[in-house]
Structure formats: C-alpha cells, structure tokens
Amino acid sequence: MDDLVPPRKADIAYETEQPVRYETDGPVAWIVMDRPKYNNAQNSQMTYALDDAFQRAVNDDGIKVIVLAGEGKHFSAGHDIGTPGRDVAKSFERRLLWADHINKPAAEMLYTREQEVYLGMCRRWRDAPKPTIAAVQGACVAGGLMLAWVCDLIVASEDAFFQDPVVRMGIPGVEYFAHAFELPPRIAKEFLLLGERMTAQRAEQFGMVNRIVTRETLKEEVQAMALKLAAQPRLGLWLTKQAVNHVEELRGKRTAMDAQYHMHHFAHAQGDLTTGNPLGGQDAKSMVAANKKQAGES
C-alpha cells in the first residue's frame, strides 16, 4: 500500500479501540501494547495511546518505574504497513509542534507525519523523568527496536530477536536511528546491511540487552528489577538518567538521528519515484516472506 496515496478514513478498520493497556503493580506502571493479532504492529492509534500511557505514568507521583511490554507472541513486529487498522491518512490531536500531515502533498506528507509519530514521540518517551524498562519477547523488529531503544533498560526472553530489515526497502534503517549507539559501528553495519536477526544472546554481548530470562519468568523478573529501582530516590534516578543521556548527546546521538532522518526520507521519495511506492515496492506480505526465508522458516 502506498503511503503517498493513503487509504480513505472509511477504509480503516480497527480490531480494537484500546491498542494499549495501562496497568499498575505497586509503584510500577505496565504499558502493554495490545494488538497481538498483528504482533503489536504500531499504527498511529497505538502510538498516540502509548503517548497517553507514558504521560499518565509520568503524572502519577505514586509511579516510580515504567515498563513497556507487548501482549502475545512478539514484543512488536514494527510499524504497521499492512493491517486493516493502518491509519496513515487519519488526523490525530498532535502532541508536538508539527503541522498536520493529511493535507500535505507527496513526500511532504510522510516527512511531516514521521517527525511526530516516529522520531518525535520516541525522543519524548526517552526523556521521561522516570526509569523505563522494555520487556521484550519474540520479535523486536524495525519500529519495535525504536520502542525498546528509548527505554533505559532492556530485559529479553531467551527466544527474543532483534532485526531491522528495511534496507530491503532501500531505506537506511528506521527513523529513531540509534543503531550505532546501541551497537559497535561495524556490528551496526552488519545488522543493517544484511538485515539478519540478532539473537538476545548476541545483543547482550554488545550491551544492547541488560539481562536474558526465560519467557515464562519475563514479567516476574522485570517486576523485581522495577521494584529495586523504585526503592531508589526519585530525583537520584532522574538525574542519573539525564547524566547518561547527556553523554549520548555529547557523542552526537541527536545530530546523527537528524542527519539520518533526511536520508530516510530521501529513500522514501526515491522509492516512490522508481516503484510508485515509498517502501521500495515492498509491503507487509513481502517483508514477512523475505524475513522468514532469510531465517530458514517455512
């Protein structure tokens, strides 16, 4: 489906009106992506619901730690590029200082939209003043990486894997371009250029994952970690988070993302000009098939 000729609003069919669950367990807020039928693919409906949940957790002084999780088999299969709830053409109440995208022509439409729903939202969540933990099981692919990477800590199940296969679309990685900060540069190149799955075990070797646990104990282990964090002084946690994030900024994280964002959208425009599709002629079905073939799955 072509992002530059988006579906009419009437064509959008949400399978749920609540794509994100908000739960609390003592001082811990659990923000749970809840589109298991589509492996928690992220449409705008989900993105704005995530933002609501993060804001709710930040506003509640009783919440000390935020956990981001995904319901079902997979943490997140990435951005929604093919479900009935794909809502590229829909307008939402914007949270950042960007214009609406739905009345913008050609490449300007995607460029405007993704400033908010992808790059802008992720930066907003990364800067939340409370510590965040991503609880990752199964697939953490493309847009799923962005959600895990904005969190301060990542706990993964033994069967978790990480992947950014969008070079297949002619695109140099997802919009929140943290690849070379999460991984050593040569490994980041391998991760992107080959687009292969990286196991949780290999990701842990490079410091991208903090701990690996069984799928059965993932929630229990994350809750225990969150309670340890919750026992620390609130301001101390916030200041420590700011200090480490500042080191990343001194290393150029924000400017690197800004530069790649323009490359990303040049790639979208090139794809549209050469294939009539800003995803380089790919769609959800072709990407899933290619990923399974690469992984040796039937």
PyMOL commands that set and color helices and strands:
alter all, ss='L'
color gray80, all
select helices_A, chain A and resi 9-11+36-38+44-59+106-126+143-149+166-169+179-182+185-194+200-205+218-230+234-250+253-275+284-294
alter helices_A, ss='H'
color red, helices_A
select strands_A, chain A and resi 20-25+28-33+65-70+132-136+139-141+153-157+161-163+198-199+211-213
alter strands_A, ss='S'
color yellow, strands_A
deselect
rebuild
show_as cartoon
